Amino acid sequence: MTSIEQPSPAPDQTRPIALITGVGRSIGIGAGIARRLAASGWDVAFTYWTPYDRRMDWGAEPGAAASIAAELAEAGAGTAAIEADLSDPDAPTRIFDEAEQRLGGPVTALVLSHAESVDSGLLDTTVEAFDRHFAVNSRASWLLIREYGLRFGSAPGTATGRIVALTSDHTVGNLPYGASKGALDRITLAAAHELAHLGVTANVVNPGPVDTGWMTDDLREAVTRGTPLGRIGTPRDTAHLVDFLCSPEGQWVNGQLLKSNGGAAA
């Protein structure tokens, strides 16, 4: 696991700290959430994993993490960019250690925006791919939530906390991704009850089809036709909902799976 040192304001203990996973691309949902929370007064630690982007069709975006960190710093946020392989079960502890050390306090909001997502169906999914999806999408999410809960309970002066996980309802032709995201839903909703005594809320957000460079022209047109509002979702749409859930005004929303998709047809 590596990190990127970026000039940023000195840690300001009046600003809460958010940890966001899966912020490896400047046009991604994770980056959109990071920008929104930084603008709302949060310091932001985020994780990324370049080898994943390299093996996907869109490819790695050189310098993306450093650029995103600099952008957040310009918005006044303390930042910590942490490269981490979430298939490693030891990664969550190291991520929290580094986030707390570099930003000077406990994590108040945990936003799970990472994903292993490789298309395959019932008949052509390999055991290796299935296990990798569950290791990243399900096991890592559980371990991150567990680490958050263990630390949150012992953090002096911490008020209320937030957990938000991004999910998907994909199933057909996307078996390991959809199945592992289904497990993520259950893990997160369990946290809404098991961590409630700490003052922590936990919710799942399904952003629907958001084009971050993976859609074909035909798919983009089909999704637009199937959405009553007549457009495709953007990272900013998802970020606004996450921002609300992390805010004091969002405290009464707990244990929910929320669709933020413009009414897109299933």
Buried (B, 14 or more C-beta within 10 A) or exposed (E): BEBBEBEBBEBBEEBBBBBBBBBBBBBBBBBBBBBBBBBBBBBBBBBBBBEBBEEBEEEBBEEBBEBBBBBBBEBBBBBBBBBBBBBBEEBBBBBBBBBBEBBBBBBBBBBBBBBBBBBBEEEEBEEEBBBBBBBBBBBBBBBBBBBBBEBBBEBEEBEBBBBBBBBBBBBEEBBBBBBBBBBBBEBBBBBBEBBEEBBBBBBBBBBBBBBBEEBEEEEEEBBBEEBEEEEBBBBEBBBBBBBBBBBEEBBEBBBBBBBBBBEBEE
